[in-house]
Amino acid sequence: MFSFLFRYHYLVCPKKEISLLKKLTQDDIDLLQHMDEAGHEVAKKHDGVKFYFGYHAIPSLTRLHLHVISDDLVSPCLKLKKHWNSFTTAFLIPTEKVIDGLKSENKEPIHSSEYYKNLLSAPLKCHKCSFTPKTLPDLKNHLLMHL
């Protein structure tokens, strides 16, 4: 049985209607900074828990949202390799990189859809060590040693 003691996953959504990262402009930098600050405030309520913060490059929810997720990643919601890789690879883009991309002319770090699809299909790998399991259940069992 998995321990879910530190399983936290929050979404920070703006009031402004923005569908995708590609729709952001330099005018949205303050909004992104505000969302990041709100996410960090929520995370502070969980003393001693490390969190990841970021935006999915190709989100399944078509409204801009910042993920604030604890780093234990033993959630029953992570059922498929693509779910795991969406939080443990460059598919999850930190706020700073999104802002840096808006400030640059070439809009980095927005890459091609093919680049992000390749990240989702990459081999499984533990986000805390070099363990490379064959299956997601093997990975989740391995994660228990990191708790």
Summary of the structure (lengths in Angstrom):
residues: 147
radius of gyration: 15.7
end to end distance: 13.3
largest distance: 49.2
contacts: 394
relative contact order: 0.18
helix: 39%
strand: 12%
